[in-house]
């Protein structure tokens, strides 16, 4: 039974198909253009394509206008030749013939071929319509096929390319000739492994982000507890502004600030004769006492200088 393919828009690589090797004529005369021939499509079913499954091009409706560009690896910036003529029948498939350009790309193809390099043809075809036969039989290119099979109708070949063997092992193309299934199974395996690697990478990224969030929450909770413990120890209540400042400190700065506050509180408990307003922070009361008595001589003066120095250290740490 036939149906219209409802897959999402495929990547460009799904329309690029490897075919057979190019036959590049050996150089015979000085200045004569080098020619090439090849089978752009054999007419057989392309088995186990990574995107389409089993797929076949309808040779009766296929279109290929000449002259047609011949590129290297489907790169428009690497023009290497021109297809001048084509032949098309069910028995021999779609054959092409053309000549190489005299530019560096054409010379590269010719020179590598002369040294024995097996350039492989790849075609870029854009189908006019795509039919999917899930069940039953259908005749295409004189061959009776059983579903499921995908049929490209009214396909237009936009260009052919000289490709290095193995250049498309990322499944950007598969052989558009009668190719054993094992080759395409390996491509399917590569695609599956790539998808698995992407999934594993996403999982690791999520786990890392969750761990960072948990660590941040733990540190915030720990700092809140440390501030509350410091208030209890010093028998004071920090303002909301002070708590915000202490929360924003890194661990070393907060530890230093807490140490200084403890030192300021030592000996700074108020006596009845020196009791100040309840609004005065008892942590700083001792500093105020020594600043008020800074004119006295002896040990008190030395002690006041020491505390002033400690307070300056604390203030510098806050900055």
N, C-alpha and C positions, 0 to 999 in steps of 0.2 A: 504493500500500500504506500502510495507516494504522499509526501507532505512537504511543506515549506520549512526550512531549517529555522528554528527560533532561538538559536544560541545567541549569547551577547556578541557584540562586535568583536571579531577575532583580531589578533595582532597582525601586522604586515607579514611577519614571518610565516603565518599560516598559509599565505599565498605564494610562497617561494618553494620550489620543488627541484631537488637535484635530478638530473637525468643521466645521460651517459657521458663518456669521455669525448672531448673534442678531437677531431682529426685535423691537425694543422699541417698544411703542405710544407715540405722542405723547400728551402731557398734554391732557386734554379738560375735566375737571371738577375744581374745587378740592377737595382732600381725597380724591379717588378714587385707589385704588392703581394704580400703573403696571404694566402687564402685559408679558410677553415670550413669544415662541414661537421655536422653532428645531428643526433636525433633529439629534438626538443621534447618530444613526448611519444612513447611507444604505442599508446592506445590501451595498455594493460591497466588493471586495477592496482592502485597504489595501496598496499596493505598496511593496516595498523598505523595510520598516520597519527601523530601525537594529538592533533586537534580534531580531525575529521573522521577518524576511524578508517574504514575501507572507502576509498574515493576514486572516481574515474572521471576523466574529461570527455565530453561528447565531441568526437572529432568532426562530426557532421556540422556542428554549429560553431566550432572554434574559429577565432579570427586572429590573423597575424599580418599586419600591414608591413610592407617593405618600402623603402629601407627602414631598418629597425636597429636601434643602438645595441651594442654588445659592450657590457661593462665588466669591471673586475669586482667581484664580491658585492654586486648590487649597489655599488657606490657611484652616483651620477658624476662625481668629481673625478672618476677614474675611467674615462672612456677609452676603450681599447680596440673596437672594431665596429663593423656595420654588417648586418644581415641583409643580403641583396635579393635572395630568392628563397622560396619554400616549396615543398611538395607535401601532399597530405592524402593518405589512404589508410584503410583499415588494416591492411597487411603490414605495411612498413612504418606506419605512424606518421608523425609530423617531423619532417626533416628540414634543416636549414643549411644555407651556404652563404658565405660572405667573405670579406677580406679585412685584414688588420690595418689599423691606422699607423701612420709613420711616426706618431708621437711616442713619448717614453713608455706609455702604458702598452701600446701595441708592440713596441720593441721588447718590452719585458716579457710579454706572453710568448713572442716568437723565440727569443733567446732561451728562455727556460724550457720551451718545448724542444728546441734543438738539442738541449742537454739532457733530454729524457724526462722532463717533468710532466706528469699526467694531469693536464688541466681538465677539470670536470665542468660540464655545463649545468647551469641552474636557471630555471625560467620563473618569471614573475607573471602570474596569470590572475586576472580579475574576472570572476564569473558574472554573467548577466543574471543568472538565477541559480539557486541551489536546491536540489530535490533530495529528499531522504526517503528511501524505500526501506521500511522496517521489516516487512515480510513479503513473500511472494517472489516472482521472477520478473526481470526486466532485461531487454536487449539493448546494449549500448556498444557501439563500435563493432558490430557483428558478433558480439559475444553475449551469451545468455548468462546473466548474473542472478544470484540469490541474495535477498536482503538479509541483514541490513547493509546498505551501501549508499554512499552519498554521491550524487551526480552533479558535476559542474556543467551547466548549459550556457551556450552563447559566451563562452570564455574569451577574453581578449588578452593576448600575451603582450605585455607592455615593454618587456626587455628580456634579453638573455644575458647571462654573466659567466665569465671565466672564474671558476672557484677552485681554491686549493683543496685537495682531498683532506677531509677531517676538519675543514674550516667551519662546518656547520654542525659540529657535534653538540652544540647547545640547542639542538632541535629546531634551528631556524629554517631548515628544509630537510626533506627526505627524498629518496630516490623516486622519480616519476617514471620508472620502468619496472619490469617484472623483478622485484627484489625480494629475497627471502624474508620471512617475517621476523627472523631472529634479529636482524639489524634494527628494525623499528621497535621491537620489544625492548632492546637496550635503550633506545631513545625514551620510551615510556618510563623505564626504570629511572633514567637520569632526571626526568621531570618530577617523578614522585619523590626522589631523594632531595631535590632542590626545594620542593614544597615542604618536606619534613624539616629540612634545615631552617627554613624561614620560620616555621611554627616553633621550633625549639628556641630559636633566637628571640622570638617574641615572648615566649614563656620566661626566659632568663631575664629579659628586660623588665617584665612585669614584676617578677620576684625581687629584682634589685630595687625597683621603685618602691615596692611595699616595705622592704627592709629599711630603706632610707626614711620613709614616713614614720615607721614604728620607732626608729632610733630618735628622730626629732621629737616625737610625742613623749618618749621616755625621758629625754633630757629636759623638756619643758616641765614635766611633772616633778622630776627630781629637783629642779631649781625652785619651784614653788614650795616644795617641802622644806628645802634648805632655808629659804627666806622666812618661812613660818617658824622654824626651829630657832633661827637667829633672833627673831622678835621675842620668843619665849625666854631665851637665854639672857637677853639684854633687858627684859621687862619693859619693852617699848612697843610702839605701834608705828610702822612705817607708813608714809602717805602713799596714795596710789601712784603718784609721780615717781617716788623713790622705788617702789616695787617694779615699775616699768623699766627704770634704769638698771636695777639689779638683774632683771630677767634678760635684758639685752646684752649684758656683759658676757665675755667668754669665760671659761672655767678659771683660768689663772687670775684674771682681773677680779672676778668675784671672790675668789679665795683670799686675795690680798686685801680687798675692801673689808671682808668679814673679819680678818685678822686685826686690821686697824681699828675697826669699831669695838672689838673686844678690848684692845689695849686702851682705848679712850675711856671705856666704861670702868676700868680698874681704878679704884680710889676715887671715882667720880660720884659715888652715892651721896646725895645731899643730906646734911644734918639739919635739925630744926632751926639753927641760927642762920643757915644759908639757903633755906628753902626758897625756891623761886616759883614763878607761876606754873601751874599744871601744864601749860602749853609748851614749856621749855623741854626739849628732848633731853632726857636724863643721860643719854649716851654722850652728849656734848657739854653737859653741865660742868664737868671737870675742866674742859678747855676754857669755858667762860670764867671760871673761878681764877685760873692762872693768868688769864689775860687781865682781869681786874687787879690782880696783885703783882703785876709784872714789874712794878717799881721797887718791890722788896728785894733785899739783898740775900746772899747766902744760898742755901740749898734750894729754897723755893724758886729763886730766880733761875737756877740751872735746870730745875725740873720743868719750869715753864718753857724754857728754850727747847728742851727735848721734845715736849708735846707739840710745840709749834712746828718743829721740824717734821714730826710724824704726821701732823695734820696736813702740812704742805705736800708730803708724799701721797697721802690719800687723795687730796684734791687733784694732783697731777695724774693719778691713776684714773680718776673719773673722766678726764679729758681724753 
